[in-house]
Amino acid sequence: MFTATRLQVATYLLGVCPFSIAFLVFLNSSVSFVVTDLIGEKDGVGDAVGSLGFADELVAIVACPIWGLLSDRVGLRFVCVSGYSIICLALLLFVQAKNVYPQLLLARLFFSLGAAAAATMVTAILPAVASPPTNTPVEHHGTRVTQTFGGNGHVASPSIESEVTITPARFVSRHSQRRDAATVPVAEPDVASSTNRVAGFVGMATGCGALIALAVFLPLPAKFQYAGVGEKAALKDSFYIVAAVAFLLTVWCFIGLRGIQEVREDPESPTFQSQKGVSRLTAPLSQMFDSFRTAAVAGFRQWEIAIGYLGGFVARASSVGISLFIPLLVNAMFLSSGLCDANDEHGNPAGLPDIKRRCPQAYIVAAELTGITETVALIFAPIFGYWAAKAPRKEVPLLVASVAGVVGYPLFANEFDPDSTKTLKRVAAFVAASLIGISQIGAIVCSLGTLSKGVLVGSHNKSSSVDGEAQENGMHTAEAEPLLQSSQQPRKDIPLSDLKGSVAGVYSLYGGAAILILTKLGGFLFDNVSRAAPFYIMAVFNAMLTVTCVISGIWRRDRNGVGGDNAFADNR
């Protein structure tokens, strides 16, 4: 039993997760054809596409944390609906551009703004969906009531005291009851199991999103041309249809995510007190910066949050390694072997779409390799989710995924050969691609599950420790002190469950930084040092994650005893 309804879960897993990837894959795969077929640029297509992609990532790095912070103020549904609305408008504007700079660039930046919101919400909604139900005290006609927010509705039961007739005995009794109740619903095994299982389904959904783009969206221009539509009109119509899908998804999110993060706060909660007298919509920027700082610092205080951030760093870099550098290496190997002609009929270097037409064999092999990678990832997504939920050592699944990356990336760079007669090398390349897929989906599923668990468990520990300190100190408080002093003064210990968006923004920030490092440094080394350089960079990223998982496992074992997994003790 979770806090989310079935409609909310369906909207998240069937709508938000797959299409946050599908729209991005469609645009990245179609942008070169917009440059050549619609705008008419023939020279410098690769530079234009690369510049647009780089600008996209720069915007995403800034926009993801901002969207996350905003979702903590106005709710997850608002940000999700806004993101897909922007994507819809950006797709319509994209095919209206008459030049690359500034029109197409501005359309791409606008799309990046919406895509950043969608990607951030994939991470931010997970804790809201996977958390077990909690008892929340609220006011009802002057009487305290407790509401249990579960999948089937809200159950209200009146409390035994009234705020008007409160006495010291009732205050202490209520304080103790609330503290004891807070410890029951958030048991670590339930949190770990639910978050990792849902994260497994998230991995499957994102993989299906890439398949939707490849099987449904990208073939649309060819289908329109077969039906007799002109080349330019076919490309425009394809963008219009995908934009219509984005609009339908916007409506779906508006309806399906209703109530996913409603403001139902205890008037004595830290968040409520820290914002007393201040509208959530007009909260000062300093509070947003405090939220961002809290989410960033959490990565240095909780091992779940730290590994989640680092896992997100590796996962986002893996997506670029698969979609960009695997085809790039395949194409370069085919061209250098003389199996393809990279020049047009005049002897000049051909643009990207022309290369696709002139060397179809390279693109077929690249599509097969990336297809194997994504298929393996799709198969292993629920496996990693179930494994992470059941494993006694929670860092082991992520450790296995990172080791697969350490082995797979260098193996692929060294074993791939365009000569189809070298069977052993071709088999080794496909095995390496499978390991890369395992590494990617393992990093995605385990980092999301670990991060969500850290948000929920860390919030429980903070509230428990604060309540414990308050009880311990309150028993020795002189009668002359105000009885409700702690409830009237702002408290700075805001739980991470109230900062889901901020944590998701930092998670996306790490991922964006990884993409920039890999694309710029990896691209430079690919051209000037070695074609294998980007793959060795990915091996280093995975090695960092491996070392972190090993250190975390040793530290947790020494702290809690051999075989122990008491995350509550870790996070205090």
Summary of the structure (lengths in Angstrom):
residues: 572
radius of gyration: 25.9
end to end distance: 27.2
largest distance: 93.9
contacts: 2070
relative contact order: 0.14
helix: 74%
strand: 5%
